[in-house]
Each structure stands twice: as C-alpha cells, then as structure tokens.
Amino acid sequence: MRSTAHSAAPLRRRTITVLCALLTALALAGLPALPAHAAPIGVTTAYVARANDGTVSVIDTSTGAITATVTVGGYPQSVAVSPNGTRVYVSSALTNVVSVIDASTLTVIATIPVGTIPKDIVLNPAGTTAYVINQSGHSVSVIDTATNTVTATVPGIPGTLQSIALTPDAASAYVPSFNPNTLTVIDTATNAITASAPLGGTPYAVAVNPAGTAAYVALGSNSTIATVATGTNTVTATFAVPTPIGLDFTPDGSQLYAVNGGGNHTVTVIDPATNTITATIPGFDIPSEVRVDSAGSTAYVTNNTSPNGSTPGQLLAIDTATGTLSTTTPAIAGSPRGLGLFTVLPPTVTAISPASGPPTGGTQVTITGTRLADATAVTFGANPATGLSCTATSCTVTAPAGAAGTVDVRVTGPGGTSAITAADRYTYVAAADIDVNLGAQPHLGILVPSLAYTLTAHNTGPDPVTSATLTATLPPGKSATNLAAGCTTAPGTVTCTYGTIASGASTSKTFRLPLNLLSLGQVTVTGTRTTSAPADPDPANDNASATCTVISIVLATCS
C-alpha cells in the first residue's frame, strides 16, 4: 500500500492569522506561467481544502478546471479519499468535525464530531476505517466509515499533534508531535499506544515507506528528516533537507517528496535507498502539501501565494520522471492547503489469444489484463473491434479487418487507454489459399506420343499469392519434356514456380511424359503445393492427381 503523508504549518502558529484571514476579502492576482506538464497516467481528480473559505475544490487535473466547490465550513485542514473513490473525508479545525462527501453527488452526506482541532486524516487500505488526529485534544479519533461514527478514541498522545501515517498493512499508526518532540506508535488492532520514539527536532509530517520498514519524519526546525525503523521504533538515521514540512512517497518507494517551508519554498526529491537528495524543484510561493498520484507519474502540491491566503493559490504538478513543474489550476481562492487525490488508472493488457488472424478480420480474440470491467472500446491499431464484452480481467472482441502486419491491441476505459507493450501485439497474417488442380490428356502425335499435363495453381484468396512452388510426382525414375517456363524436371519429379496470382485467378504450367518411357498400365501423377507466400490456410486442397492408362507406346487414355 502507498503510505499516506500530510503536511501543513502548525496550527498553533496560525491561529491569529486564520481568524483574520477568514474576514479578508480575496483579491485576484496574476500568477506565473509554467511549462506544460507531460501527460500523466490515468485520470486524476484532486480535492483541495480551501481553509479560509471553508470549502473543498474538486479539480479535473487533466484540464485544470475546478468542476465543483463543496462547502464544509470550519477551516478545513486535511482531505482523504476512499480507495474506491466514492467518499471524500475532510477535517475542519474550527468546528471539530469530519465531513463526508459523496464523490458522485459532491454533497456532504455526514458530519462526524471528533476531538479538538482535528487535522490530518488517513484511511486504511480497505477504506473501512479513518484515523483523525486531534491536534489540541492529544488524541486520535477512529471512525467506522460504514456507519460514519467514532468507534474509539486513542488518548494520551503528548504534545501538539501534527500528522499521521499508517503502515501498508494498517497494523500501526505513526503520529508525530512537538512539545515534546516524539513519534507515537499506535497498535490499530487494540487502539492503544505501544511505543514512543524521541525525536531530535520539531516534527511536522510523517510518511511510511511502501515496504513498511521505516517511518520518515520531517523535522522542520532542524532541517532534517529522521528515519525510524518500524521493527524497533528507533531512529536509525537522519539526513539534511531544507526545512521539510510535508512528505509523500511514490507508490514504488523509489522517491520521497518533501515540501520545504521556512522561506525555502521548494520541493526536494530524495532517494530513500541512500537518503540523498536527487533534485530540488523551485518555483513555489508557499507550498503546503504534497501528494503523489497512485500511478506514480505526478506529484501534486498545493501552493499559496500569500501567507494569509488573501490572494489565490494554485495546485502545481511535478512530473516524477523529469522533475518538470507545471500549473494544474490557474487560481484557487481561499488558501489551498489539504489535498486528496483519486486516480482512475487505465486498463492494462497482459495477453492476447489468439495472437494472430487473417487480414479479413472476424477472429474472436480474448484480451487478458487488469481494470477491464469498464472498458468502452478496443482498437487493433487504428481500427475499432466489435462485439466488446468484458469482465475485470478479460475482454472478448471480434477483430476488425486490417493490413497484414503486427498491431497493438489497446483497451480504453474511464482511466484512459492501455499503454503499448509487447504483450498486446496481434499479427494480421496474410493468407492465400492455393487450390491445386492437375489435368491430363493423351497427346498422340506422330512423332512422340505423350501424356500432356496441366498443373494449375488457383488462388481462392483472400489475399494475392506472391510466390508459390508446385511439384508433380512422376512414375519413379521418369523425367518430363516440353516444360513450361518456370518448370524444371528431375528423375521422378517436375517442379514449377509461380509468381503473383491475384485472388480468384489461376496460373497453369504444362509438361509432357513420352509414352515410350512409360510402362503399360496405369500411370498416376500427383501435383502438390510445396511452398507459397503468404501462408496457405487450407491444406485440404493442396494436392491433386491425374490417372491415365497406357495401352501401347502410341495409345493411351486419361480419365
């Protein structure tokens, strides 16, 4: 499971500013233009808590448009989205509640009273339980998301609570707090405190790596990040980062993103394997919170342009592959802070069966992969398939017609179109069926009486024949005469080569067997297709025979 981390400046340092800001008129301001962002993977919806005006903005990150605004009130702090994307949970610091938003109707369907000044909120991977830190209540509220009620409260957490993160298995929760500077560990099975690790600076945020082996704690005042081993709950390392106040990992754990406050106004990218900084990304005014989407392709950052939120802020995006920063939304009023994401990932294709068929189409093809249940279209190259029927892991379609060659089979769903991989390849195999015909008749001339044969390659299609070889099997040891162009003979055989034959057309080659070389009685010659291109799909008509009866060296009959 991707660990969840949240960040914001300590509420105790903002109380006066907050109350004043709630009365401040919001003025529009010009915002800097940033480069375009590379196409992200999947379709991501961002939910941004606008603290000063008590709302949550719903943002289509592909267009940057604010598609809806939901009022929750009470200075919203943190946002968490259920794993299936159907519910959005928002903590409000001044009203001491968690609001539950129905993501389909974008309305508040429940308000859950919690402790004093609720801030950070996380959900377990199943989405059945939410954990909310109560900053001044020194506690964590445990919410049953099925009933939207608090089922337990974990009291006795010292200091001012700042953040919360779960291990990937949701067995433990980690809560950093200052005065005293500690990391409190909660057993979620019993909702009891099991350990407390002292920290060497003021903690602002925590994130557990996807492997579940370490909790990373942002110690803003010390400009360091501490790593705490989850097995022993002890600090095992610290490394320098300029005033970190927010953290989040990429889903694969290869990168850790740190929002930097204290006048640094940057985002730092860290390699957790070595605890070294690999990039520092400038271009922020007052960054508040960072979230990496579940595809791992984009890190989103809420960015304020004024300390009291009197001018609009932004949602910025970082391409995790290149470190490129871009603007997702041009302006978000009301001091954007808390951030939740939900990404609908595109389908994947892992296998195609059968992986080939004729250019005429019509082949029933099964596509295996993931996230296929809601597929809306399948294409073979640029051509749409028909007869689409899907489950979560497979689709069946009828292949369209296509030119000979290999194409990628791609599935489109709500999260976009599947990426091109070696596993999605389908080959249109050109096919030309040669129907072999062999005719024979006596050629009873005065000079050299013989049996005359006509070896015909008839192309029944569907594609043109580009080349073919037919072989006639003669009586043992006998050779032919009067060979047509393209035919050769050897004792016991005649081999004829054919060039291009259009679909529906025929090409014939002739040869003769002198009667004086033959024994009296029946003479059978068989014609066989030995090679051809493109492939011949029907071997049943690859052979033909003709039988004649030699009565004397000057007389024969053929049937």
C-alpha positions in Angstrom: 0.0 0.0 0.0 1.1 3.5 -0.7 1.7 5.3 2.6 -0.1 8.5 3.1 1.5 11.6 4.5 0.1 15.0 5.1 1.6 18.4 5.9 0.7 21.9 6.9 2.3 24.5 9.1 1.5 24.1 12.8 -1.9 25.4 13.6 -0.8 27.0 16.8 1.4 29.4 14.8 -1.5 30.3 12.5 -4.4 30.9 14.9 -4.4 34.7 14.8 -3.7 34.7 11.1 -6.5 32.3 10.4 -9.1 34.3 12.3 -8.1 37.4 10.5 -7.9 35.7 7.1 -11.5 34.5 7.4 -12.5 38.1 7.3 -10.1 39.1 4.5 -11.5 39.8 1.0 -9.8 37.6 -1.6 -8.1 39.6 -4.3 -7.2 38.1 -7.7 -3.6 38.3 -8.6 -1.6 37.4 -11.8 0.1 34.0 -11.4 3.3 33.0 -13.2 3.1 30.8 -16.3 4.8 27.5 -16.1 5.7 24.9 -18.7 3.2 22.3 -19.9 3.2 19.1 -18.0 3.8 15.7 -19.6 0.7 13.6 -20.0 0.0 11.8 -16.7 -1.0 8.2 -16.4 -4.7 7.8 -15.7 -7.4 10.4 -14.9 -6.8 12.1 -11.5 -9.3 14.1 -9.5 -7.9 16.4 -6.9 -9.8 17.6 -3.8 -8.3 20.7 -2.3 -9.3 22.1 1.1 -9.6 25.8 0.9 -9.1 26.7 4.6 -10.1 30.4 4.6 -13.5 30.0 2.9 -14.5 26.6 4.3 -14.8 24.8 1.1 -13.3 21.9 -0.9 -12.5 22.5 -4.6 -12.9 19.5 -7.0 -10.4 19.7 -9.7 -10.0 17.8 -13.0 -6.2 17.7 -13.2 -6.2 16.9 -16.9 -7.8 20.3 -17.7 -7.1 22.3 -14.6 -10.8 23.1 -14.3 -12.4 23.5 -10.9 -15.5 21.4 -11.6 -17.3 21.8 -8.3 -17.0 23.5 -4.9 -18.3 21.8 -1.8 -18.9 23.7 1.4 -17.8 22.0 4.6 -17.1 25.0 6.8 -14.9 25.3 9.9 -11.5 25.9 8.3 -10.9 22.6 6.5 -7.4 21.1 7.1 -6.9 17.7 5.6 -8.5 15.6 2.8 -8.5 11.8 2.4 -10.2 9.9 -0.4 -11.5 6.3 0.0 -9.7 3.7 -2.0 -12.6 3.2 -4.4 -13.0 7.0 -4.8 -16.7 7.1 -3.7 -16.1 9.1 -0.4 -14.1 12.1 0.5 -13.3 12.8 4.2 -12.4 16.4 5.3 -11.4 17.5 8.7 -12.4 21.0 9.9 -10.3 22.5 12.7 -12.7 25.2 14.0 -15.9 23.0 14.1 -14.2 19.8 15.3 -15.8 17.6 12.7 -15.1 15.4 9.8 -17.3 15.9 6.8 -18.1 13.1 4.5 -18.6 14.0 0.8 -20.3 11.7 -1.7 -18.0 11.9 -4.7 -20.8 11.1 -7.2 -23.2 13.9 -6.0 -20.5 16.2 -4.4 -22.7 16.8 -1.4 -21.9 16.4 2.3 -23.8 13.2 3.4 -22.5 13.1 7.0 -20.8 15.2 9.7 -18.9 13.3 12.3 -17.9 15.0 15.6 -14.3 14.3 16.6 -11.8 15.8 19.0 -10.4 19.3 19.4 -8.8 20.8 16.3 -8.8 17.8 14.0 -6.1 17.9 11.4 -4.6 15.1 9.5 -6.8 12.2 8.4 -5.9 8.8 6.8 -7.8 5.7 5.7 -6.8 2.1 5.9 -6.3 0.3 2.5 -9.7 -1.3 2.8 -11.3 2.1 3.3 -13.2 0.8 6.3 -11.6 2.9 9.0 -10.4 6.5 9.1 -8.0 7.9 11.6 -8.0 11.6 12.6 -5.5 13.3 14.8 -7.0 15.9 17.2 -4.2 18.5 17.5 -5.1 20.0 20.8 -7.1 17.1 22.0 -3.9 14.9 22.2 -5.8 12.0 20.7 -6.7 10.1 17.6 -10.4 9.5 16.6 -11.1 6.2 15.0 -14.0 6.3 12.5 -16.0 3.4 11.1 -16.7 4.5 7.6 -19.7 2.2 7.2 -21.6 4.0 10.0 -19.8 7.3 10.0 -19.3 7.1 13.7 -16.4 7.4 16.0 -15.9 3.9 17.4 -12.7 4.5 19.5 -10.5 7.3 20.7 -6.8 6.9 21.4 -6.0 9.4 24.2 -2.8 10.4 25.9 -0.7 11.4 22.9 1.7 14.0 24.2 2.4 17.4 22.7 0.8 19.1 19.7 -0.1 16.5 17.1 1.0 17.2 13.6 0.4 14.3 11.2 -0.5 10.6 10.9 0.5 7.7 8.7 -0.3 4.0 8.6 1.9 1.1 7.7 1.0 -0.6 4.5 -0.9 -3.3 6.4 -2.5 -0.7 8.6 -1.4 -2.5 11.7 0.3 0.5 13.1 -0.3 4.3 13.1 2.5 6.8 13.5 1.8 10.2 15.0 4.5 12.9 15.3 4.0 15.8 17.8 6.1 18.6 19.3 6.5 19.8 22.9 7.7 17.1 23.5 9.2 16.1 20.1 8.1 12.5 19.8 6.7 9.9 17.4 3.9 7.9 19.0 3.1 4.4 17.7 -0.4 3.1 17.9 -1.5 -0.6 17.5 -4.6 -0.3 15.4 -5.9 -3.7 16.5 -6.2 -2.5 20.1 -6.2 1.2 19.5 -3.5 1.5 22.2 -0.2 3.3 22.3 2.6 0.7 22.1 5.8 2.9 21.7 7.1 6.4 21.7 10.3 7.4 19.9 12.0 10.7 20.9 12.9 13.0 18.0 15.7 15.5 17.7 13.7 18.3 16.2 10.2 19.7 15.7 8.2 17.2 13.7 5.8 18.4 11.0 4.9 15.3 9.0 5.4 11.6 8.7 5.3 9.1 5.9 5.8 5.3 6.0 7.7 3.8 3.0 5.7 1.4 0.9 7.8 -1.5 2.1 6.6 -0.7 5.6 10.1 -0.9 7.1 10.6 2.8 8.0 8.7 5.9 9.0 10.2 9.1 7.7 9.6 12.2 9.9 10.1 15.7 8.7 11.9 17.7 11.4 11.3 21.2 10.0 13.1 23.2 12.7 16.2 21.1 12.4 16.2 21.0 8.6 16.4 17.2 8.7 14.4 14.1 8.1 14.6 11.2 10.6 14.1 7.6 9.6 12.5 5.4 12.3 12.7 1.6 11.9 9.2 0.2 12.2 10.5 -3.0 13.6 12.2 -1.4 16.6 10.6 2.1 16.6 14.0 3.7 17.0 15.7 6.4 14.9 18.2 4.8 12.6 19.3 7.8 10.5 18.9 11.5 9.9 19.8 13.5 6.8 19.7 17.1 5.9 16.7 18.6 4.0 15.9 22.3 3.9 13.0 22.8 6.5 10.8 19.9 5.5 7.1 20.3 6.4 5.4 17.7 4.2 6.2 14.2 2.8 4.9 11.6 0.4 6.3 8.6 -1.3 5.9 7.4 -4.9 3.9 4.1 -4.8 7.0 2.1 -5.7 9.0 3.7 -2.9 11.8 4.9 -5.2 11.2 8.6 -4.5 10.3 10.6 -1.4 9.0 14.1 -2.0 9.5 16.8 0.7 7.7 20.2 0.8 10.1 22.8 2.3 8.9 25.8 4.3 10.8 28.3 6.3 11.5 30.6 3.4 12.9 27.8 1.2 9.7 27.5 -1.0 11.0 24.4 -2.8 10.2 20.7 -3.1 13.0 18.2 -2.5 13.2 14.8 -4.2 15.0 12.1 -2.1 16.3 8.7 -3.0 15.2 6.6 0.1 17.7 3.9 -0.7 20.6 6.3 0.0 18.8 9.1 1.8 20.3 11.5 -0.6 18.7 14.5 -2.4 18.4 13.8 -6.1 16.7 17.1 -7.1 15.5 20.4 -5.7 12.5 21.9 -7.5 11.9 25.7 -7.2 9.0 27.8 -8.5 6.7 27.7 -5.4 5.4 30.6 -3.3 4.3 28.9 -0.1 4.0 25.2 -0.7 1.7 23.4 1.8 1.1 19.8 1.0 2.4 17.2 -1.5 0.6 14.1 -2.8 1.8 11.6 -5.4 -0.9 10.0 -7.5 -1.4 6.2 -7.4 0.1 5.9 -10.9 3.4 7.4 -9.5 3.6 9.7 -12.5 2.7 13.1 -10.9 3.3 14.7 -7.5 0.8 17.5 -6.8 1.5 20.4 -4.5 -0.9 23.0 -3.0 0.7 26.4 -3.3 -0.3 29.6 -1.5 0.7 33.0 -2.9 0.3 34.9 0.3 0.7 34.0 4.0 -2.9 34.8 4.9 -4.5 33.5 1.7 -5.6 36.9 0.6 -4.6 36.1 -3.0 -5.4 33.0 -4.9 -3.1 30.0 -4.7 -2.6 27.1 -7.1 -2.3 23.4 -7.5 1.0 22.6 -9.1 2.2 19.4 -10.6 5.6 17.7 -10.8 6.3 15.1 -13.4 8.1 12.4 -11.3 10.1 11.2 -14.3 11.6 14.6 -15.3 11.0 16.8 -12.3 9.2 19.4 -14.6 6.9 21.7 -12.7 3.7 22.9 -14.2 0.4 24.7 -13.2 -2.6 22.4 -12.9 -5.0 25.2 -11.9 -4.6 28.9 -12.6 -6.2 30.1 -9.4 -7.6 28.7 -6.2 -9.0 31.2 -3.7 -9.3 30.7 0.0 -5.8 29.5 0.9 -5.5 26.0 -0.6 -3.9 23.6 1.9 -5.1 20.0 2.4 -5.0 17.7 -0.7 -6.6 14.4 -1.6 -6.3 12.5 -4.9 -8.2 9.8 -6.6 -6.8 8.4 -9.8 -8.7 6.1 -12.2 -5.9 4.1 -13.8 -6.1 2.9 -17.4 -6.6 -0.7 -18.3 -3.5 -3.0 -18.8 -3.2 -5.7 -21.4 -1.1 -8.8 -20.4 -2.0 -11.3 -23.1 -3.8 -11.7 -26.5 -5.3 -15.0 -27.6 -5.1 -15.9 -30.4 -2.3 -13.5 -31.2 -2.9 -13.7 -35.0 -5.6 -13.9 -37.6 -6.4 -13.1 -41.2 -6.5 -9.6 -42.6 -10.2 -10.0 -43.3 -10.9 -9.9 -39.6 -13.6 -11.8 -37.9 -11.4 -13.7 -35.4 -12.7 -14.0 -31.9 -10.0 -12.6 -29.6 -9.7 -12.8 -25.8 -7.8 -10.0 -24.1 -6.4 -10.6 -20.7 -5.4 -7.8 -18.3 -6.5 -5.6 -15.4 -9.1 -2.9 -14.9 -11.1 -4.2 -17.9 -14.6 -4.3 -16.5 -15.5 -0.8 -17.5 -13.8 -0.9 -20.9 -15.5 1.2 -23.6 -13.5 0.5 -26.7 -10.8 -1.8 -28.1 -8.7 -1.0 -31.1 -6.4 -3.1 -33.3 -4.0 -0.5 -34.4 -6.3 2.3 -35.6 -9.3 0.0 -36.2 -12.1 -0.5 -33.7 -13.1 -4.0 -32.7 -16.7 -5.1 -32.3 -18.6 -7.3 -30.0 -17.0 -6.0 -26.9 -17.7 -7.9 -23.7 -15.6 -7.6 -20.6 -15.0 -8.8 -17.0 -12.5 -7.3 -14.6 -9.7 -9.4 -16.1 -10.7 -10.2 -19.6 -12.5 -8.9 -22.7 -13.7 -10.8 -25.8 -13.9 -8.9 -29.1 -14.2 -9.6 -32.8 -11.0 -8.5 -34.6 -11.6 -5.9 -37.3 -10.1 -6.2 -40.8 -6.6 -4.9 -41.1 -3.5 -4.8 -43.3 -1.0 -7.7 -43.0 1.4 -7.0 -40.2 1.5 -6.5 -36.4 -0.6 -4.0 -34.5 -1.1 -3.2 -30.8 -4.4 -4.1 -29.2 -5.3 -1.3 -26.8 -8.2 -1.1 -24.4 -9.8 2.3 -23.4 -11.7 2.8 -20.2 -12.5 5.6 -17.8 -8.9 6.0 -16.8 -7.6 6.3 -20.4 -6.1 3.8 -22.8 -3.8 0.9 -22.1 -0.1 1.5 -22.6 1.7 -0.2 -25.6 3.5 -3.3 -24.5 4.9 -6.4 -26.2 2.1 -8.4 -24.7 -0.6 -6.6 -26.6 0.6 -7.4 -30.1 -1.7 -9.0 -32.7 -0.5 -10.1 -36.1 -2.6 -10.0 -39.2 -1.3 -12.9 -41.2 -1.9 -12.5 -44.9 -3.4 -15.7 -46.3 -3.8 -17.0 -49.8 -5.3 -20.5 -50.3 -4.0 -22.3 -53.4 -6.3 -24.9 -54.8 -4.1 -27.3 -56.8 -5.5 -28.8 -60.0 -3.9 -31.3 -62.3 -5.3 -32.1 -65.7 -4.0 -34.9 -68.1 -4.8 -35.9 -71.6 -3.2 -38.0 -74.3 -1.1 -36.2 -76.9 -1.0 -38.9 -79.6 1.2 -37.1 -82.2 3.0 -38.9 -85.0 6.5 -38.0 -83.7 6.5 -38.5 -79.9 3.2 -39.6 -78.5 2.9 -38.5 -74.9 0.7 -37.6 -71.9 0.2 -33.9 -71.6 -0.3 -32.5 -68.1 -1.5 -29.1 -66.9 -0.6 -28.1 -63.3 -2.8 -25.2 -62.1 -2.5 -23.1 -59.0 -5.9 -21.4 -58.4 -5.8 -18.7 -55.7 -9.0 -18.8 -53.7 -7.8 -15.8 -51.6 -8.4 -13.8 -49.6 -5.0 -12.2 -50.4 -2.8 -12.3 -53.6 -0.3 -15.1 -53.9 3.2 -13.5 -54.2 5.0 -16.7 -54.9 4.4 -20.5 -55.0 6.0 -23.7 -55.9 4.1 -26.8 -57.0 5.7 -30.2 -57.5 4.4 -33.1 -59.7 5.4 -36.6 -58.6 6.1 -38.7 -61.7 6.5 -42.5 -62.0 9.8 -43.5 -60.4 12.8 -42.6 -62.5 10.9 -40.8 -65.2 11.5 -37.3 -66.4 9.3 -34.8 -68.2 9.7 -33.0 -71.5 8.2 -29.9 -73.1 8.4 -28.0 -69.8 6.6 -24.6 -69.5 8.7 -21.6 -68.4 9.4 -21.8 -64.7 9.4 -25.6 -64.6 12.3 -28.0 -64.1 12.5 -31.8 -64.1 14.5 -34.4 -62.3 14.0 -38.2 -62.3 10.6 -38.7 -60.7 9.6 -35.0 -60.4 8.6 -31.8 -62.1 9.0 -28.6 -60.1 7.2 -25.4 -61.2 7.4 -21.9 -59.7 4.6 -19.4 -59.9 4.7 -15.6 -59.5 1.9 -13.3 -58.4 -1.6 -14.7 -58.6 -4.5 -12.4 -57.8 -7.3 -13.6 -55.5 -9.7 -15.6 -57.7 -7.2 -16.0 -60.5 -5.3 -19.1 -61.8 -1.9 -19.8 -63.4 -1.1 -23.0 -65.2 2.1 -24.7 -66.1 2.4 -27.7 -68.6 4.7 -30.6 -69.2 4.6 -34.0 -71.0 5.6 -37.6 -70.4 6.5 -39.5 -73.6 4.7 -42.8 -73.8 7.8 -44.7 -74.9 9.3 -44.0 -71.5 6.3 -45.4 -69.6 5.3 -48.9 -68.7 1.9 -50.3 -69.9 -0.9 -49.9 -67.5 -2.0 -47.1 -65.1 0.2 -44.0 -64.7 -0.7 -41.7 -61.8 0.9 -38.3 -61.4 0.2 -36.2 -58.3 0.6 -32.4 -58.0 1.3 -30.8 -54.6 1.7 -27.3 -53.3 5.1 -27.4 -51.6 5.6 -23.7 -50.7 3.7 -20.5 -51.1 3.5 -17.0 -49.8 1.6 -15.7 -48.0 0.6 -18.7 -45.8 -1.9 -21.1 -47.2 -4.7 -21.5 -44.6 -6.2 -24.7 -46.0 -4.0 -27.8 -46.7 -7.0 -29.9 -47.7 -6.8 -28.7 -51.3 -3.0 -28.7 -51.7 -2.9 -31.9 -53.7 -4.5 -33.2 -56.9 -3.9 -36.4 -59.0 -4.5 -37.5 -62.6 -4.6 -41.1 -63.8 -4.0 -42.3 -67.3 -3.8 -45.8 -68.8 -1.1 -46.6 -71.3 -2.2 -49.2 -73.7 0.8 -49.1 -76.1 3.6 -46.8 -77.0 1.2 -45.0 -79.3 -2.1 -45.2 -77.5 -3.3 -44.0 -74.0 -6.5 -42.9 -72.3 -7.0 -40.5 -69.4 -9.9 -40.2 -67.0 
